[in-house]
Amino acid sequence: MEVVDVELGDRAYPIYVGAGCLGDLGSRLAETGRGKRVAVVTNSTIANLYLDDAVASLTRSGFDPAVIQIPDGEEHKNLAWLAFVYDRMIDAGVDRGGAAIALGGGVVGDLTGFAAATYLRGIDLVQVPTTLLAQIDSSIGGKTGINHPAGKNLLGAFKQPRFVLADVECLRTLPRREYVAGLAEVIKTGAILDAELFAFLEAELSGILRQERDPLVRVVRRCCRLKALVVVEDETESGYRAILNFGHTIGHAIESLTDYTTYLHGEAVAIGMVAAARVSRRLGYCDEATVRRLTTLVDRCGLPTEVPSDLGRDALALAMRTDKKALGGAIKFVCLEGIGTTRFERLSCEDIVRYV
């Protein structure tokens, strides 16, 4: 098992990356000195796969875990299910010495993180991500939140975990579509931060798609390190961390307009990345070869590359205007200058749609 450190002073924490390390959850939590009563928040799908192992590990280390189960799906990342988690933690007697453990993908991690940030004015959070997207992105950096009918993640808080435990063996039970969708964030990481990682993906994609252990561990570890560096540079997204929004402005708009039911998050981001590259090309910031390399890699993964034709320009622009990153109708848009190189450009929502 490898350790990636997120160096945030008194909020620093480790990311444990390995294969078959879920059984270490209890011993890792015991090292933090948390009280015995903890809450394990998961969803109905993950409960059938990994809940018993997680609870057994916690019990062996002396913890008394209360299980809180929510339905699977992005549509449940809302106020109603947040209230459900609060209610169950109160009923279970979780106090300020306890912890909330998020066992699942990004939805579980975001909702549990927000609950941990606000329950009793804050209790400890542990992220145990079971999807590729969560392991390399959403479990790291402390961004938590829930969706609102007006937009994605409009309600939330920053809450750094005590640690992250990423077991790549959990990825083997992911539905193929979800695993591939997670690769969109891997591609994003290479596209904006690491030309060497991007080239590795181009060369080793077939093995990564087959979930071969060595390239997969290498990819997850590298993405975690890059995300950690960005978080340390800008913890609360006041500047540089916005680089991670590459592809997300348009992707979030597509998710919102399709009620979070048509596209997985990674699929929407894939479309958004290709669109953002085209915007960058239209503005003269990158060449056609850069757009082609990105589009080709996304397509080789089997991810979508085109904005749905039935989503009108006005609707897309309006959805972007309600994005939490919008300010005065304009967005700090992440443009590509080349693979591994980016720049920010403040663009109106209408201009973004026009350039796409």
Secondary structure, 3 states (H helix, E strand, C coil): CEEEEECCHHHCEEEEEECCCHHHHHHHHHCCCCCCEEEEEEEHHHHHHHHHHHHHHHHHCCCEEEEEEECCCHHHCCHHHHHHHHHHHHHHCCCCCCEEEEEECHHHHHHHHHHHHHHHHCCEEEEEECCHHHHHHHCCCCEEEEEECCEEEEEEEECCCCEEEEEHHHHHHCCHHHHHHHHHHHHHHHHHHCHHHHHHHHHHHHHHHCCCHHHHHHHHHHHHHHHHHHHHHCCCCCCHHHHHHCCHHHHHHHHHHCCCCCCCHHHHHHHHHHHHHHHHHHCCCCCHHHHHHHHHHHHHCCCCCCCCCCCCHHHHHHHHHCCCCCECCEEEEEEEEECCEEEEEEEEHHHHHHHC
